[in-house]
């Protein structure tokens, strides 16, 4: 097979969600609305936590970081898609594609870490309430956050560097609305065994260890809640975990669903449509989940708005 040098590649073609012209205005309006809601909702959560002294606790410290990551996560894909729809140009430069892949993986992995850290925070709060302030000290919270950012950055950098070694031919169409790692790897003419191995290892490590940590934390939390004698105490303990558990189920449920469906079907465009769930809809819903089910956040938002 004839291979081309990857240094000659100038751009990829993003096919998007639909090639029908009459659908473009609808898609533009829909995704612009969802992006603005995502940005505004998460921004209000951040500002409410910053301005309310009562929310300066580890749980809300990590929640504010999660909201920031949700804004960045959506911003890596949606603005470029909106630009392509508006200008009717489906191209993205080679450098732009690499940058988009890096930041998409970085913020996606960072959200994964933050959800795990927040599960540990809830585990300490419910299972070891008397030692909570000692265990979840500002120093530990800072170290957990720095570790999450560092590992996410290094993991994303490794995948991007692995892409640089690939050669591409003339088939440069990506059946997606952003540069998704697997889609780009499968366009390569050169051997992709090393890339596939690194991807599988990353999924095996971070896709198993981190969810296992969340599962372990919540198994301990459930056992502790069952030991509480009063119904009021049980409800109070459940309320502190309900929002986070809903976000965890939404994030992992959509993510696993997309990748299992893409592994069992050849319809790449269908996978692109399903990817909207965890790239756009999940970051949009997160602030609603936390604000509607959390009394402290609702009070802080009322103070901020008034």
N, C-alpha and C positions, 0 to 999 in steps of 0.2 A: 504494500500500500504506500502511495506517495504521501510523504509528510511534509509539512511546511514549518519553517522556523517560527517559533512563537514571537520573536522580535518583530516580525513583519505584520503581526496582528494589530490592527488599529481600533477595531470596534466589534462588538457583538450586537445581535438583533434580539430585542426582547419582544416576544409575540404578544404578551399581555394576557388578559383574561378573555377577550373576545376580539375578533377581527371584523365584526359587523359594524359598519359605519353608523347605523342608527342607534346602536347601543352606547356609543362613545360619550354623548352628552349625559346620559343617565349615569354611566360609571363615573364620570368626572364629578358630577354633583354628589353622588353617593359617597365616594371616597373622600372628597373634600370635606363633607359634613362630618364623617366619622373621624377624620384626622383632627379637625377643629375641636370636636367634642373630647377626643383623647387628650389633646394639648391642654385645653381649658380645665378639664376635670382633674387631671394629674397636677397641673400647676396650682389649682386651688388647694389640693391636699397638701402640697409642699408648703404653701404660704400659711395655711392654717396651723401646721405643725411648728413652723418657724416662729410665728407671732404669738402662739399660746404657750406660756411658760409651763402649764400643767402637762403639756404633751412632750416635754423634753425628757423622755424616757427611752430606754433601749428599743422597745417595741416600735415606737413612732419614729425613732431615729432611722431604723431599717426600713420602715414604711415610706418615709420621705425619699430615701435612696431608691426604693422600688418604683415610686412614682416618677422620679427623674429618669430611671432606666427605661420605663415604659414610653416616655416621651421620645427618648433617643432611639429606641427600638423601632417605633413607628416612623420616625424621621429618616431612617436609613432606606426605606423602600417607597413609602407613599408619595413624597414630593416628586421623586423622579418619575413615578408612574403617572402622576397628574400632569407633569410637564410633557411626557411623551404623548398622552391623550390630547392635550391642548394643541401641541404643535404638529400632531400626526407624524412624528418621527419616532421610530422604535429603537433607535440605536443608542448604545452606551459605549463609551470608549473602553479600551482594554484596561487602562489605569483606573477608570471609574468603576469598572466591574470588580477589579481586585479590591478597591477601597470599600465598595458596598458589601462585598462578601466579608471582609475583615470586620467591619463595624456591626454587620448583622449577626455574625457568629459571636462577636465580643459581647454585645448587649444581651443576646439570647442566653449565652452561657452565664453572664453576670446575674440575670434574673433567676436562673436555675440555682445559683449559689445563694442569692438573697432569700429565696423561698426556704431553702434548707436552714440557713442561719435563723430565720424568723421562727421556724418550727422548733429549733433548739431553744430559742428565747422563751417560747410558750411552754416548753417542757420544764425549764427551770422555774418559771413563774408559778406553775401549778403543782409540780412535784416537789419543789424545794422553795416554797414561798419565803421562809424565814431567812434563807441565804441568798435570795435573788439579787439584792443590791451588791452583795459581795462578789458573787459569781459573775454577774453581768456588769462588771465595772466598765467605766469609760475606756480604760486601756484595752480590755478584751474586745469590746465592741469595735474599737478602732483597728485592732489587729485582724479581726474577722473580716472587716470591710476591705482593708488593704490586701489581705490574702485573696479575697474573692476577685478584686480588680486585677491583681497580678496574674493569677492562674488563668483567668479569662483572656487577658491580653496575650499571654504566651501561647495558649492553645490556639487562638485565632491567628496569631502570627505564624505558627507552624503550618497550619493549613494553607495560608497564603503563600508561604515560601515553597510548599509542595506544588502549588499551581504553577509557579514560575518555571519549574523544570519541564513542564509539559509543552508539547508542540501541537499546533492546531492546523487543520486543513482548511477547506473552503466552506464546510458546513458549520456556520457560526450562529445559527438560530437557536435561541433558548426559549422553550415553550413555557415561559413563566413571566411574571411581571417584575421580577428582580433577579439578580445574579445569584441563584441558589447553588451551593457548592456541588452537590451531586450532579446537577444538570450540566454545569461547566466541565466537570471532570469527564463526563461521558461524551463530550464533544471532542476530546483530545484524540489525535491520531497515534500518539506515542503510548507506550505501556503505562497503564494507570494502576498497576498492582500495588505499588507503594502508597499511592494516594488512598486507594480503597482500604488498605490495611490500617493506615493512620486514622481514617474516618471511623472504621469499625472499632478500633481500640478506644477512640475518644467516646464513642457512643457507649461502649462497654463499660468504660470507667465512670464517666460523668452521668451517663444515662442509667446506671445501676447503683453506684455508690451514693449519689446525692438523694435519689428517691428512697433508697433504703434507709438513709438517715432520717428522712421525713417520716417514713413508716414506723421506724423505731421510736421516734419521739412521740408520735401520736398513739402508739400502742401503750406506752407508759402513761400518757395523759389520760387515756380512756380508763385504764386500771385505777388511776388516782381518783378520777371523777366518781367511779363506781363505789369507792370507799367513803365518799362524803355522805353523811347521814341525812342532812337536810336537803329538801328539794330546791330551796332557794339557793343554797350553795352550789348545787349541781348546775342549775341554770346559769348562775354567774360565771362558773368555770367554763361552761360551754360557750357562753357569749364572747369570752375573750379569745376563743379559738375558731369560732364559726366563720368569721370573715376570711381569715387566713386559709382555713381548710377549703373554703369555696374557691378561692383564687388558685390554690394548688391543684384541685381537681379540674378546674377549667383549663389551666395551663398545660398540665400533663395529659389530660384527656384529649384535647385538640391536637397536641403535638404527636402523641402516640398514634392517634387515629389517622393523621395525615401520612405518617411514615409507614404505617402498616398497609394503608391503602395503596401508597405508591409502590410498595414492594410486591403487591399482589396483582396490580393492574398495569397495563401498558399505556393507559390514558394519562399522558403527562399534563395535558391541559386541565383534566379533572383534578389532578394533584395541586395544580396552581390555584384553582378555585377553593379547594379545601384548605390551602395554606393561608387564605385570608383569615381563617378563624383565629390562628395563633399570632399572626403578624399584625392584624388590624383590630379585630373584634375583641380579643382578650385584653390588650392594653386599654381599650376604650371602656370595657366593663369594670375593670379593677377599681377605679375610684368610686363608682356607684356601689359596688359590693361593700367597700369599706365605709362609705359615708352613710349608707342606708342601715347597716347592721351594727354601727358603732356609735354609741351615745356621745362619747368624748369628741369624736370627729365632727358629729353633727353640731354640737355646741360650739366648737371652734370655728366651723364654717359660718354659723350664724353670726358670731362675733366679727369675723373677717368681713363678711358681706355688709353687715350693718355699720 
